[in-house]
Amino acid sequence: MEKVGASLGPTEQTVLLNSGTRMPLLGMGTFRLQGAELVSQCVEAALAHGYRSFDTAAVYGNEAVIGQALGALLPLHGLARSDVFLTTKLGPRDQGKAEAEAACLRSLEQLACGYLDLYLIHWPGTQGKPQGDKGNREQRWESWRVLERMHYAGHLRAIGVSNYTLGHLQELLAHCRVPPAVLQVEFHPELPQRELWDFCQQHGIHLQAYASLGCGQLLGRAEVGRVAEHQGRTPAQVLLRWALHQGVGVIPKSVSPTHLAENAQLWGWDLSPEAMAELGTMDCSRHYCWDPSGVT
């Protein structure tokens, strides 16, 4: 049976994952968002502007303050826990059977949320191991089996991975009992990840983008500026809509209430074929974040 909160958003603004869980296509990213006061201000602004999905990670060090902010603010907006979608991630230092289970339970406690809507393996490697160490493969496989057990136990509504390459995904699908519901990767016009996108489409895995703005570097690109001017939108809106146009979810982060509001104005319009073609010329396979291709 499909699991969905009353206020996750209109169907066209969500995606039904292969786990039966419905996830908003727009979420608020929280990378480098620190401090109880700032987190509360950002979560308050996000809820006010219709955000119903929040993405964090153990390595961000902010799970507890995000949990506290949501616990305090949801009732003020007439919302319940089931009305928001919470994602967090297993840190690279916690790969492996015992470590992964303890880390997942710790995240549940920190977020004080009862269950997680989505739990991702953040990175295919293990902290402290060289990228070429074959132990990375064994450790992430042990972690995945932990995620499967916790999914069956009801702690994790959906499970997935982040920063996996095509090879990592193929390896996982060859052995898993529960297929990943989501792959979260760096994805923008300079890194459109076509092979990964195609593979996810073929195997029912939802692709979710991080660093949609190229860590801010794409906002000043001429191609983006021309499309934004022609469509009467901001460069950030163009870059986010570029992903949504392809069915890819987005999790932009901002500490500015104005930008949070602008980034939420992604519905009721689309990019023209000409705009998509122009943005398509930007592909140069450039990573602004981490490149997992060297991880065995």
C-alpha positions as CSV (number, residue, x, y, z in Angstrom):
1,M,0.0,0.0,0.0
2,E,1.3,3.5,-0.9
3,K,2.5,5.4,2.2
4,V,1.9,9.2,1.9
5,G,1.3,12.0,4.3
6,A,-1.6,14.4,3.8
7,S,0.6,17.4,2.9
8,L,3.5,16.0,0.9
9,G,2.2,18.0,-2.1
10,P,0.2,17.5,-5.3
11,T,0.9,14.2,-7.1
12,E,2.7,16.0,-9.9
13,Q,5.1,17.5,-7.4
14,T,6.0,14.0,-5.9
15,V,7.4,10.7,-7.2
16,L,6.3,7.3,-6.2
17,L,9.4,5.3,-5.2
18,N,9.8,1.6,-5.8
19,S,9.3,1.1,-2.1
20,G,5.7,2.4,-2.3
21,T,6.7,5.6,-0.5
22,R,5.8,8.9,-2.2
23,M,8.6,11.5,-2.0
24,P,8.4,15.3,-2.9
25,L,10.5,16.2,-5.9
26,L,11.7,19.3,-4.1
27,G,13.4,19.1,-0.8
28,M,15.5,21.4,1.3
29,G,19.2,20.5,1.5
30,T,21.0,21.1,4.8
31,F,24.7,20.6,3.9
32,R,26.8,23.0,6.1
33,L,23.7,24.3,7.8
34,Q,24.8,24.7,11.5
35,G,23.4,26.2,14.7
36,A,20.0,25.8,16.3
37,E,18.8,29.4,15.6
38,L,19.8,29.3,11.9
39,V,18.4,25.8,11.3
40,S,15.1,26.8,13.0
41,Q,14.9,30.0,10.8
42,C,15.6,28.0,7.6
43,V,13.2,25.2,8.5
44,E,10.5,27.7,9.4
45,A,10.9,29.6,6.1
46,A,11.0,26.3,4.1
47,L,7.7,25.0,5.7
48,A,6.1,28.4,5.1
49,H,7.0,28.1,1.4
50,G,5.7,24.6,1.0
51,Y,8.8,22.5,1.4
52,R,7.8,19.1,2.8
53,S,11.1,17.2,2.4
54,F,14.4,17.7,4.3
55,D,17.7,16.1,3.4
56,T,20.5,15.8,6.0
57,A,23.3,13.3,6.7
58,A,25.3,12.0,9.7
59,V,28.4,13.8,8.5
60,Y,26.6,17.1,8.4
61,G,26.5,17.1,12.2
62,N,23.1,18.8,12.3
63,E,20.6,15.9,12.6
64,A,19.8,16.7,16.2
65,V,19.0,20.4,15.6
66,I,17.0,19.6,12.5
67,G,15.0,17.1,14.6
68,Q,14.4,19.7,17.3
69,A,13.4,22.3,14.7
70,L,10.9,20.1,13.0
71,G,9.5,18.9,16.4
72,A,8.8,22.5,17.4
73,L,7.7,23.9,14.1
74,L,5.5,21.2,12.5
75,P,2.6,21.7,15.0
76,L,2.7,25.4,14.4
77,H,2.1,24.8,10.7
78,G,-0.7,22.3,11.4
79,L,1.5,19.4,10.2
80,A,2.3,16.0,11.6
81,R,5.4,13.8,11.2
82,S,3.7,11.9,8.3
83,D,3.4,15.2,6.4
84,V,7.1,15.6,5.9
85,F,9.7,13.4,4.2
86,L,13.0,13.0,6.1
87,T,16.2,11.7,4.5
88,T,19.6,11.1,6.2
89,K,22.7,9.2,5.2
90,L,25.2,6.6,6.6
91,G,28.6,8.2,7.0
92,P,31.7,6.7,5.3
93,R,33.2,6.0,8.7
94,D,30.2,3.8,9.6
95,Q,30.4,1.3,6.8
96,G,30.1,-2.3,7.9
97,K,27.6,-4.6,9.8
98,A,27.9,-3.4,13.4
99,E,28.8,0.2,12.6
100,A,26.0,0.7,10.1
101,E,23.3,-0.5,12.4
102,A,24.5,1.6,15.3
103,A,24.8,4.7,13.0
104,C,21.3,4.2,11.7
105,L,19.8,3.9,15.2
106,R,21.8,7.0,16.2
107,S,20.3,9.0,13.4
108,L,16.8,7.9,14.3
109,E,17.5,9.1,17.9
110,Q,19.1,12.4,16.8
111,L,16.2,13.2,14.5
112,A,13.6,12.0,17.0
113,C,11.4,11.1,14.1
114,G,10.3,7.5,14.8
115,Y,11.2,6.3,11.3
116,L,13.1,7.6,8.3
117,D,11.5,8.0,5.0
118,L,14.8,7.5,3.2
119,Y,18.2,6.3,4.3
120,L,21.1,6.4,2.0
121,I,24.6,5.1,2.0
122,H,26.4,8.4,1.5
123,W,29.6,7.2,-0.2
124,P,30.7,3.8,-1.8
125,G,34.0,3.8,0.1
126,T,34.9,3.5,3.8
127,Q,36.7,6.3,5.6
128,G,40.3,5.4,6.2
129,K,40.5,2.9,3.3
130,P,42.3,3.8,0.1
131,Q,39.9,4.2,-2.8
132,G,41.3,1.2,-4.5
133,D,41.0,-1.1,-1.5
134,K,38.8,-4.1,-2.3
135,G,37.5,-3.9,1.3
136,N,35.3,-1.0,0.2
137,R,33.1,-3.4,-1.8
138,E,32.7,-5.8,1.2
139,Q,32.0,-3.0,3.6
140,R,29.3,-1.3,1.6
141,W,27.7,-4.7,0.9
142,E,27.6,-5.4,4.7
143,S,26.0,-1.9,5.1
144,W,23.4,-2.6,2.5
145,R,22.3,-5.8,4.2
146,V,21.9,-3.8,7.4
147,L,19.7,-1.3,5.6
148,E,17.6,-4.1,4.2
149,R,17.0,-5.6,7.6
150,M,16.0,-2.2,9.0
151,H,13.8,-1.6,6.1
152,Y,12.0,-4.9,6.7
153,A,11.7,-3.9,10.4
154,G,9.9,-0.7,9.5
155,H,12.6,1.7,10.6
156,L,13.4,2.8,7.1
157,R,10.5,3.4,4.6
158,A,12.9,3.4,1.7
159,I,16.7,2.8,1.2
160,G,19.1,4.0,-1.4
161,V,22.6,5.2,-2.2
162,S,24.5,8.4,-2.9
163,N,27.6,8.9,-5.1
164,Y,27.4,5.5,-6.6
165,T,28.8,5.0,-10.1
166,L,27.1,2.8,-12.7
167,G,29.4,-0.1,-11.7
168,H,28.6,0.3,-8.1
169,L,24.9,0.2,-8.9
170,Q,25.2,-2.8,-11.1
171,E,27.1,-4.7,-8.4
172,L,24.4,-3.8,-5.8
173,L,21.5,-4.9,-8.0
174,A,23.2,-8.2,-8.8
175,H,23.0,-9.2,-5.1
176,C,20.4,-7.2,-3.2
177,R,17.1,-8.4,-1.9
178,V,15.7,-4.8,-1.7
179,P,16.7,-2.6,-4.7
180,P,17.7,1.0,-4.0
181,A,14.8,3.4,-4.3
182,V,17.0,6.5,-4.8
183,L,20.4,7.3,-6.2
184,Q,21.5,10.8,-5.1
185,V,24.4,12.3,-7.2
186,E,25.9,15.5,-8.4
187,F,23.7,16.4,-11.4
188,H,23.6,19.7,-13.4
189,P,24.0,20.8,-17.0
190,E,27.8,20.4,-16.8
191,L,27.5,16.9,-15.4
192,P,24.2,15.4,-16.7
193,Q,25.2,11.8,-15.9
194,R,23.4,10.4,-19.0
195,E,24.4,6.8,-18.5
196,L,23.4,6.8,-14.9
197,W,20.1,8.5,-15.7
198,D,19.3,5.9,-18.4
199,F,20.2,3.1,-16.0
200,C,18.0,4.4,-13.2
201,Q,15.1,4.9,-15.6
202,Q,15.4,1.3,-16.8
203,H,15.6,-0.1,-13.2
204,G,13.0,2.0,-11.4
205,I,15.5,3.9,-9.4
206,H,14.7,7.6,-8.7
207,L,17.6,9.9,-9.5
208,Q,17.9,12.9,-7.1
209,A,20.3,15.8,-7.8
210,Y,22.6,17.5,-5.4
211,A,24.8,20.5,-6.3
212,S,22.2,21.5,-8.9
213,L,23.8,25.0,-9.1
214,G,27.3,23.7,-9.5
215,C,28.1,25.0,-6.0
216,G,27.0,28.4,-7.3
217,Q,29.4,28.4,-10.2
218,L,26.7,27.8,-12.8
219,L,24.6,30.8,-11.8
220,G,26.8,33.2,-13.8
221,R,27.1,31.0,-16.9
222,A,26.1,32.8,-20.1
223,E,23.9,29.9,-21.3
224,V,22.0,29.9,-18.0
225,G,21.6,33.7,-18.0
226,R,20.2,33.7,-21.5
227,V,17.6,31.0,-20.7
228,A,16.7,32.8,-17.4
229,E,16.1,36.1,-19.2
230,H,14.1,34.6,-22.0
231,Q,11.9,32.6,-19.5
232,G,11.6,35.4,-17.0
233,R,13.1,33.3,-14.2
234,T,16.1,33.4,-12.0
235,P,19.2,31.4,-12.9
236,A,18.7,29.1,-9.9
237,Q,15.1,28.4,-10.9
238,V,16.3,27.5,-14.5
239,L,18.9,25.1,-13.1
240,L,16.5,23.4,-10.7
241,R,13.7,23.2,-13.4
242,W,16.3,21.7,-15.8
243,A,16.5,18.7,-13.4
244,L,12.8,18.5,-12.8
245,H,12.1,18.5,-16.5
246,Q,13.9,15.2,-16.6
247,G,12.1,13.7,-13.6
248,V,15.1,14.3,-11.4
249,G,14.4,15.5,-7.8
250,V,16.3,18.5,-6.3
251,I,17.4,19.5,-2.8
252,P,18.7,23.1,-3.0
253,K,20.1,24.6,0.1
254,S,19.9,28.3,1.1
255,V,20.0,30.3,4.3
256,S,18.2,33.1,2.6
257,P,14.4,33.2,3.0
258,T,14.1,35.0,-0.3
259,H,16.1,32.3,-2.1
260,L,14.1,29.5,-0.3
261,A,11.0,31.1,-1.6
262,E,12.3,31.5,-5.2
263,N,13.6,28.0,-5.3
264,A,10.2,26.7,-4.4
265,Q,8.6,28.4,-7.4
266,L,9.2,25.6,-9.8
267,W,5.7,24.5,-10.8
268,G,3.3,25.6,-13.4
269,W,6.0,26.4,-16.0
270,D,8.7,24.5,-17.9
271,L,11.7,25.0,-20.0
272,S,11.2,25.2,-23.7
273,P,12.9,22.7,-26.1
274,E,15.2,25.5,-27.2
275,A,16.2,26.2,-23.6
276,M,16.9,22.5,-22.9
277,A,19.0,22.3,-26.0
278,E,21.0,25.4,-25.0
279,L,21.6,24.0,-21.5
280,G,22.5,20.7,-23.1
281,T,25.6,22.3,-24.8
282,M,27.2,22.8,-21.3
283,D,28.0,19.1,-20.8
284,C,31.7,18.8,-20.0
285,S,31.6,16.1,-17.2
286,R,32.8,18.6,-14.6
287,H,32.5,17.6,-10.9
288,Y,32.3,20.5,-8.4
289,C,32.0,18.0,-5.5
290,W,33.3,14.5,-5.1
291,D,34.2,12.1,-7.9
292,P,33.5,8.4,-6.8
293,S,34.8,6.9,-10.0
294,G,38.1,5.7,-8.3
295,V,36.4,3.8,-5.5
296,T,36.7,0.1,-5.9
